[in-house]
Amino acid sequence: MLLEQSLKYVSFPNILSAMRLDYRFILLLCAMLLSACARLPFQPPADEPWKARNLVLSGLRNWHITGRIGITNEQDGWHASLQWTQQERIYIIDLLGPWGQGRVHIEGGAETVRVRTADGQVHAAPDPEQLLADTVGVRIPLDGLRYWVLGVPDPQRPSRLQGDEQGRLTRLEQDGWIIEYPRYMTVTGLDLPAQIRARRDEWQIRIAIRSWDLRQSVLQSSL
């Protein structure tokens, strides 16, 4: 008799009803979690560490990096070795082996930029991003990138920042670009970007930095 009464409470319909209840509960829980994630605030970097980092990084006027750069859009992709030397507002950038060609050499300053393409022709214009688009066919926001590569925004333009407790940027939005910093490396006691990902519209730029040199370099034009 007791066994029969017990079986009534664990009958197949009761089991199905319990399963449906559990299923609805799981769906409700998932919906609540997704809603909470969607409302997560945009977290700026920790205030005091960020102020200290920004002050130091913005003061870096001379540096040199080597690494790799990849540029893609919906149709094509380009990859090259990267060498970038910055001295105050003057920069020299070499892209080695891009697009199956030999070398693209870029020299820029406050007022103009010059590009020597792999065929040896030299082109000049005041807008570096437009000049690269016209001569090489890629979109590289050099005016902003000289700051972003350090892990700071261009101080002359509005930006939106997201970072960690150490004051390092993890995400930056500026000039329509979204820049992310997946990894840093320590150079003379300072955390500097080791990987940078930037995207805008159909364009994506990935930079993997192999080495940083913060010593002052003497720039010599080859154009």
N, C-alpha and C positions, 0 to 999 in steps of 0.2 A: 504493500500500500504506500509506504513512504517513498519507494522508488518510483512508483507511478506518478505521485504528486510532484516529485522533483523533476521528472521528465516533462511535465506540463510546462514548467517554467523555462526549460531550455529547448522548447520546441523550435522547429525550423523557422516559422514566422517570427518568433521572438528574436532569433538570431539575426534574421534579415533586417528587422526593425532597428536593432542595435547597431548593425553595420551601417545602415543608412544614416543614423544619428551621428556615428563617428565620422562618416564621410563628410556630412554637412559641417561638422565642427572643424574638420581639417581644412575644408575650403574657406570657412570663415576666418580661421587663424591665418591662412596664407594671404587672404585679402587684406587683413589688418596689417600684416608684416609689410606687404607691398606698399600699402598706403603710407605707412610710417617711413619707409625708405624714400618714397617720392617727396616727402616733406622734410627730408634731411637738409639743414641749412648749408649754405655755401660757407665753408669754414676758412676764414682768413688765417694767415700764419700767426703764430704766437706774437703778441705785440712787441714786447721788449726785445726778444731774440731777433725778430725781423728787423726792427729799427737798427740794431747793432750790425747785423749782416748787411743790410742795405747800405749803410754808411760806408762800410769797408769795401763792398763790391763796387759801389758807384765810384769809389776812389781809385779803382784799378784802371789806369790809363794805358798801360802797355802790357801786352800779353801775346802769347803764341800758342796755337793749338794744332794738333795733328789728329787725323782720324778718318772717318768715312762719312759720306753723305749720300742719301738716297732720296730721289724726288720722283713722285708718281702722280699721275692723274688717271682719269677713267680710261684713257687709251694707251698710255705709254708709261715706261719707267726708266729712270736713269740712275746710275750709280758711279761714284768716283771717289778717289782718295782726296782728302781735304787738308790743305795747309793754309792757315789764316794767321797773319801777323797784324796786330793793331798797335798803333802808336798815336796816342791822343785821338784826333779825329781822322787820321789817315790810316788806311788799311790796304794790305796786299793779300789777295786770296788766289790760290792756285787750286784748280780742279784737275786732277791728273787722271787721264784715261776715261773721261766721260763719253757716253754715246758712241763708243767705238772709235773715238778720235784721240788725238795726242794730249792736248793740254788747253785749258781755258784759263787765261790770266786776267785778273780783275784788280784794278787800282782805283781807289776812291778817296775823296776828301769831303770837305764841307760844301763845295760848290759843284763839283763834276765827278763823273766816274768814267773810266776807260776800260774797255774790254778788248783783249786780243783773242780772237777765236783760233781754232786749231788750224785754219788755213792761213794764218799769219796776218789777217786783216785786223786793223785797230778801229774801234768805234767809240765815240764819246757822246755823252748826254748828261743832263743834270739829274735825271731820275734813274737811279740804279735798277730799280725793279722793272721799269718799263724797258730799259736798255737790254737787260738780260732776256726779257720776253721777246724783244724784237730780233736779237742777234743769235741767241742760243735756243730760244723756244721753251724756256722754263720760267717759273715764277718763284723768285727768292726775295723776300722782303728784307734787303740788307740793312736799311735804315733802322729797323726794329731789331733785327737779328743780332746786331753788334751788342745790344744790351741783353737780349734774351739768352744768348749763349753764356752769359755770366750768371744767369738766374735772377735777373732783375728786370722790371719793366722800363720802357723808354720814359724818362721822367717828364717829357714834354707832352705826353698824350694820356688820355684817360685809360684806366686799366681796372681789371677785377682780379683779385688775387686769392689763391687758396694755398694753404701750406700746412706744415707740421709744427709740433711743439718746439722744434729746434730753430724755427724761424726760416726754414728752407721752403722755397716754393715747390708745390707739387703740380700746380696748374695756374696758368696765366691767360687772361683774355684781353687782347688789345688789337686795335685796328682790324677787327673782324677775324683775327687769327686766334686759335686756341692752341696754347703751348703747354705741353706736359713734360714733367721731369721724373722719369721712372727710376733713375739711379744717379747717385753722386759719388765723387771720389775725393779723398782728402789730399790737398796739395799745400805743403808748408803750413799745416794746421788749419787750413780753410777748406770747407766743403764746397766743391765746385761741380757743376753738372758733368756727368759722364755720358748720359743719354738725353736727347732732346727730341720730342715729337711735336710737330706743328702741323696744323691743318686749317684750310679755309676753302670753302666751296669744294671743288673737285681735287684740289691740290693737297698733297701730303708731303712733308719733309721730315726725314729721320736723320739725325746726326749722332754718330757714336764717336765720342772723343777718346782717343788713345792716350794723349799726353797733354799736359798743361805746362807752360813755362811763363812765369810772371816777371822774369827779368826784362829790363828794357832792351829792345832790339833796335838796331840801326837799319832803317828801311832804305832800300836802294831800288829805284824805279828801273824797270827793264823795258819800258815803252818809250 
